Amino acid sequence: MAALRRLQEVPRHLLVCEKSNFSHDKSRHRHLVETHYHNYRVSFLIPECGILSKELKTLVMDTGPYYSVKNLPLHELISHEFINSFVMKGACYALTYNANIDEDNAAALLPNGKLILSLDKDTYEETGLQGQPSQYSGRKSMKFIVSIDLMDFSFNPNSKNYKRTSWSLKEKNPMKFDFLLAWHPTEESTMMDYFSSYHIQEHQPTTALTVLTDLQCPVLQSLALQGQPEKACSAQEHFQWLGAVFSHVDLNNEPNNFISTSCCPQPSALVAKAYLCTITGFLLPEKITLLLEQLRCYFDEPKLAPWISLCVQGFADSPVSWKEQEHGFWKGGEHLYNFVIFNNQDYWLQMAVGANDDCPP
């Protein structure tokens, strides 16, 4: 019975909402995008729009490339040649895939040069690397987090630190993972050539473009984050509605619909057309920053749309969410953020995480 009760427990979810203006000196929009490193899906919705501008469509189609490498030895990411070729010369991203963060060993390379390892107890003890217990392990520490700074001055081929780490990953416990890799600025042939001795493939993100018709949209007011009775919906109501739209949930709430009883919050307005774009892949913050800036420019000329939404979802099995904050899975593994961009350059920023995450920054 105790096990059944635990299964029935509702996991904690945390949604943080704030409002600002893109022109404010203390606006955090760029920083929040740049420090959410591992993104697998970007979606945006433009009400009162039936076709994308040429500039926006070009940007949407240019969000790659990224690469997958199978059975890549982990020690390759700490080699002096790799550090000099990629880590020191741009923003290099790597993330294990086909690995469950709550069960398996996992790794992530951040653009600041930090290599984050999430290791089970046996692997951690075998490697002999220094780390700390996962904050989501409970009383018995079964998971450990190791952070290796590849750009630290002391982490050079002649140092004891480097030699010990290299021996640990190359000889003591030669771990191999399937990795997703990306590098900014992009030189397509460079990474393919560097890992040519392994099974490497180049990928382009997939893009789905949809025009929604007769969509009931919430009425929003940029200054009313909490909403106003009979005048405007709240940020939380809009966030839940947006998730339903992105998931293609039927929001008609008809009496004979036994699949979904969801409906648009009130007050709402009927929109003849709305443009929905979804990009899926290994998506870099640098590309998302460009997309956000282009969506801001959408309102440079008068438009019928009162607002635009841009939602970014992180990989559920990434060892980190924002910056170097530890990320866990438990029942969902979600960590995402959403911008609601208003036509006066005000914006709402909504950040959501699951049970095994700290409060978003």
Secondary structure, 3 states (H helix, E strand, C coil): CHHHHHHHCCCCCEEEEEEEECCCCCCCHHHHHHCECCEEEEEEEEECCCCCCHHHHHHHCCCCCEEEEEEEEHHHHHCHHHHHHHHCCCEEEEEEECCCCCCCCEEEECCCCEEEEEEEHHHHHHHCCCCEECCCCCCCCCEEEEEEECCCCCCCCCCHHHHHHHHHHHHHCCCEEEEEEEEECCCHHHHHHHCCCCEEEEECCEEEEEEEEEEEEECCCCCCCCCECCCECCHHHHHHHHHHHHCCCCCCCCCCCCCCCCCCCCCEEEEEEEEEEEEEEEECHHHHHHHHHHHHHHHHCCCCCCEEEEEEEECCCCCECECCCEECCCCCCCEEEEEEEECCCEEEEEEEECCCECCCC
